[in-house]
Amino acid sequence: MPAAAARADRVFSLLPFAVVLLAAVLFAFGGLTSAAWGQQSSTPVAEESPTGGEVPGNVLGSEADSEMWRAVRGGVAGTVSIPDPQAAFLIQSEGDNWRAWRNGPVTVYGAWTMLGIIIVVALFFVLRGRIKIDAGPSGTTVERFNLIERTAHWLTAVSFIVLALTGLNMLYGRHVLLPVLGPEIFTAISIGGKYAHNFLSFAFMVGVVMMFVLWVRHNIPNKMDLQWLAKGGGLFSKGVHPPAAKFNAGQKFIFWAVILGGGSVSVSGIALMFPFEFAFFGKTFEFLNIFGLSLPTQLTMLQEMQLSQVWHAIVSLVLIAIVIGHIYIGSVGMEGAFDAMGSGQVDSNWAREHHSVWAAQVTGNRSQPAE
């Protein structure tokens, strides 16, 4: 490969990692330094002191009917003449719980999770450096992934990156980007991001299904994975290369995280995209109660939507953290790794060191190479 082409290939391999890393750093720091999380009003409201038990506005204060308000807060319904039955509820108290979760643990711990994985990756790079091919490039290659497999990977990867960036904007953008870009530009970006998020979600779902069909047979855990895990995959020690088939234990973890997490986030995303049409949580809670839990099963459609939004955010943030580590290993973290999904061809020495069992199978050498 000419030197210029090799440099271009290395630069291209860094782009996904650089984009996701920069966005994660931006949103994580912005999330952690945001003081109010939308809980406080920017304009203070003048308060009046109660007089004689009366609340300002000619409403009973300490003499209020507590039973009536307890019933209202409990979700008692009145009567309405319009088609929307939800309008009969004066106060939907679960909305307070949803807001507290979204603006509290979800956003705060989500920011810490992204920042934490960035710190771990940075420390790993400083202490371990780039994982080189111990025997050096051989100059010969073997096919790692064919065109259909690479198409499935990049369809999922590119759509996920767009979904991650636009989703992070929905969760943190008001605190991070709005003060910098101003309302006009931020609004335009957010509207465009919403459409991109909705439409590219279908590409992500197709990619997840394709990967499952193509690779599930290679990702069934076996005893070899325990060997790989016991030696840390050889990631922490130079010259250590535990045997692995087409996918090692670390890649199997990524696979199942994307399949299960991607499937879960897709289901909750569909519920959000078509509001008040799907009720997944009531039935799920009913099943979980078999194991002794006491989860509520009679949920309103609005509660279903709120739970879907919180679950969608939590699973997405976990997936983003996992994918940051995956992109790192597949780009700057390991020499030769990007070629597997770039050209589909990997160096023969790389294959023998990182996937010895698979390399022996594709080259016709059934005797397993020495570790």
N, C-alpha and C positions, 0 to 999 in steps of 0.2 A: 504494500500500500504506500503510495507517495507520501512524503512527509506532510505536505499541505493538506491532503485528504485525511490523514491521521489526526492532525490537529483539529480540523473541522469536525471530525467525528467525536473527538474528546469534548469540544466545546458544546456540541449538540447534546451529548450525554449529560452535561451539567445543567441544561436549561430547566428540565422538570424539577430537579432538586432545588435549584436556585429560586424558582418562582414560588414553590410551596414553602420553602424555608423562609423567604422574605415575607410572604403573607402571614405565615404563622407567627413570626417574631412581631410583626406590626400589630396584629390583632391581639396577641397574647399580652404584650406590654400595654396596649391601649385598654384592654379589658381589665388588667390589674390596677391601672392607674385611674380608671374612671371612678369618680367619687360617689356618684349618686345612683347609677344604674337605672335611671329613669324613675326613681322613686320619689324624687323631690320636685316640686314645681319651681320653675325659674323665677316666678313672680310671687313674692310673699303676700299672703292674704291677711289683712288686719283682723284681729280677733277681738271679740267682745266678751266681757265677763258675764256669766249668768247672774241674775238678780232674783233672789227669793225662790230659787229652784227653777226659774224659767230660763229656757235657752233662747238666745236671740233669734228672731223670726217668728215669735208668738207660738212656739211649739213647746209642749211640756218637756221639761228637763228631767230633774230628779223625780218628778211625778209621772213620768212616761209609763205607758203600759208595757212592762218588760216582757210579759208573755206574748203580746202581739209582735214585738220586735224579734223575740226569739223565734217565733214561727216564721216570720219573714226571712230571717237569716237562715233558717232551716230549709227554705225552699218551698214554702207553701204557695200554692198557685191561686190566683184570682180567676176572673172570667174576662175574655176578650172576644170581640166580634170579628177580628181580622183573621186571615188564614194561618198565621204563624202562632202556634200554641206557646212557644217560648216567651212571647210577649206577656203572658199571664204571670210570669215570675218577676216580682219587683226587684229582688236582689238575688243574684246567682253567686253564692258565697264561695263556690269552688273556684271562681275566677280569681279570688284573692290568693288561694293556694297555688294556682297555676302561675300567677304573676310572681309570687314569692320564690317559687322554684326556678322559673326562667331567669329572673333578674338576680337571683341569689346563687345557690349551689351550681346550677348548670353553667352559667356564664363564668363565675369565678373559678370553679374547679376545672372547667374546660380550658380556660386561659392558663392555669397552672400546669395542666396536662401537656399542652402544646409546648409551653416554655420548658417543662421538665424533659421532654424527649429531645428538644433542641440542645439542651445542656448535656444530656447523656451522649448524644451523637458527637458533639464537639469534643467532649472529654475522650471519647473512644478514638476519635481521629488524632487527637494530640498524643495519646499514650500508645496507640497501636500503629497509627499511620495507615497508609494505603496498603491493603493486603495484596502483595505481589504474587506473580506466578513464580514459585520457588525455583523451578527448573528453567525458568525463562521461556519466552515465546519460542515455539518449535518451528513456526513458519508454515505448518500444515493445519488444516481446520477440519472439523466435522460439523454436520448440521445439527443444531440444537433444537430449533423450532422452525416449522415450515410456515408458509405464507398465511395459511388460515389461522394457525395458532398465534402468530404475531398480530394479525388483524384483530383477533379477539382481545388480546392483551391491550393493544393501543386504543381500541374503541372504548374499553373499560377505563383505561388510565387517563386518557385525555378528557373524557366526559366527567370522570371523578374529579379531576383537578378543577375544571370549570365549576362543577357543583360545589366543591369545597370552598372556592374563593367567593362565589356568590352567596353561599350559605353563611360563611363567616361575616360577610357584609350585612346580611339580615340580622345576625346576632350581635355584632360588635360595631358595625359601620356607623351607627348614629353617634357613638362615642369616639371613634377613631378617625373616620374619614370626613364626617360632616364639618367638624371645626376647621379642618384643613382645606377642604375643597369648596366649602360654601354650599348653601341649600340648592342652587340651581344645578350645578354639576353633580352633586351627590344624588339629587333626585333622578337625573337622567341616567346615571350609572345604575342606580338601584332598580329603576323600571326595566332597563335593558337586562340587568342581572336576573330579575324575576322571570322574564320570558326565557332567558337562556337556561335558568335552573329548571323551569317546568318542562321545556321541550327536550333538553339534553338528558333529562332523567330517563327517558325511554331508551336512548342509546346506551346508557349505563346498564339498564336492566337487560337489554339484549346481550351486551358484553358479558355480564355475569352468567347468564344462561349458557352462552357459548363456552365460556371457560369451564363451567361445571361439566358439560357434556364431553369436552375434549380431554379434561385432565382428572376427573374424579377417580378413575381407576389407578392413577399414579399417586394419588394422595391419601390412600388408606394407610393409617399408621401401622407400623410393624416393629419387630425387635431391633432392626437396624437403626431405627430412630432413637432408641434408648442409648445405643452406642454413641451416636452422633451427639446427643445431648450431654452425655457423660463427659465428653471431651470438648464441650462448648463449641462444637462444629469446627474446631480448629481456628476459630476467629481470634482467640486470645494468645495463641502460641504459634510462632513461626515453625513451619515444617511439620505440623500436625494436621493430618488429613484423614479423618474418619471416613469409612466407606459410605457411599450414598448412591441410590438409584437415580432415576430422572429428577426426582425432587427430594431434597433432604428434609429433616424435621423442621428446620426454620421456615423453609418454603411451604411446607404443608400447613404450618400455623398461619402463614399469610393467606394461603389459599382458602382455608376454612373461615378465617376472619372475614375475607371478602365475600365468600359465598353466603355465610350465615348473617354477617352484619349487613352486607349489601342487600340480601333478601329482606331482612327485617326493616331496614331503612326505606326500601322500595315500597313495602306494604304500608308503612306509616305515611310515606310521601303521597301515595295514591289516595289515602284517606284525607290528607290535607288538600290535595289538588281537586278532589270532588267532595266538597264539604257536606256533612250531614247525610252521606249516602252509605257509609260503612261503619259497622260497630264491631270492632275487633277486641276491645279490651274487656268488655263484659263477659264474653265467652272465654277469653283467656283466663280471667280471674276465676271464673267458675271452675275451670280445669285445675288451676293451681290450688284452689281450696280443698281439693282431694287430699293434698299433702298436709292438711292441718292449718292452712292459712285462713285468715278471716278477711279476705278482700271483698270490697263491694261489687256486686254483680248487676244491680239495677242502676245502670248509668244512663243519663240523658245523652242525647246526641252532642250537646255542647260539651259535656264532660268528656265524651269520646274524643272530640276534636282537641281539647286541651291536653289530654293524655298523649294523643298522637304527636302533638307538637313537641312536648317535653321529651318523649322517647326518641323522636326523630333527631332532635338536637344532641342528646346524650350519645346515641350510637354513632352519629356522624362525627362528633368530636373524638371519640375513641378510634374510629377508623382513620381519621386524619393523622392522629399520633402514630398509629401503626404504619401507615403508608409513608410517613416521613422517614422512618427507619428503613423501610423497604427501598425507597428511592435512593437513600444514601448508599446502601450496600450495592445497589444496581448501577451506580454511577461513579462517584468519586471514591467510594469505600473499597472497591475491589477491582483490581486490574482484570480486564477481559470480560467482566460480567455484563456490561452493556451490549456487547456484541451479540449476546444470545437473543435479545429482542431487537437489536439494531439490524444487522444483516442476517441474523439467524444462524451464522457460522461462528463457532468458538474455537479457540486454539486447542490443539490436541493435548498439550500439557495441562492447560487449564481444566479440560474435561477429566483427565486422569487424576488430577489432584483433588477436585471438588466433587466429582460424581464418578468415582472409579468403577462402580458396578455398571452404571449406565454406559460409560465409555467402553468397557469391555464388551458389552452387548452390541453396540453399534459398530465397533471395529472388528468384531468377530473373534476377539481374544477373550475366551471364557475364563481364563485364569485371572483372578482378581489381583491387581497390582498391589505391591507392598505399600503399607501406609507410610 
